[in-house]
Amino acid sequence: MSTPAPWPAPLLRPGDVAEAFGVTTSTVNTWVREGRLAPVLVTPGGHRRFAPDQVHTLLATTNREEGGGQA
């Protein structure tokens, strides 16, 4: 009997990303326009969704750049 694959992590909304970084959703939208962050899904209604691993990578990179510790 095989082990089932783990359930994928839920996608993050712009507000979730903003909260993780301590910024506003406007800042998250700016990052998307600048190409720093790319949604993995855009819903039919135009809502962006982000992959948690992508956000964690950006957060780690941002922390290193700001001298906030090692990742």
Secondary structure as UniProt FT lines:
FT   HELIX           14..21
FT   HELIX           25..34
FT   STRAND          41..42
FT   TURN            44..45
FT   STRAND          48..50
FT   HELIX           52..65
FT   TURN            66..67
//
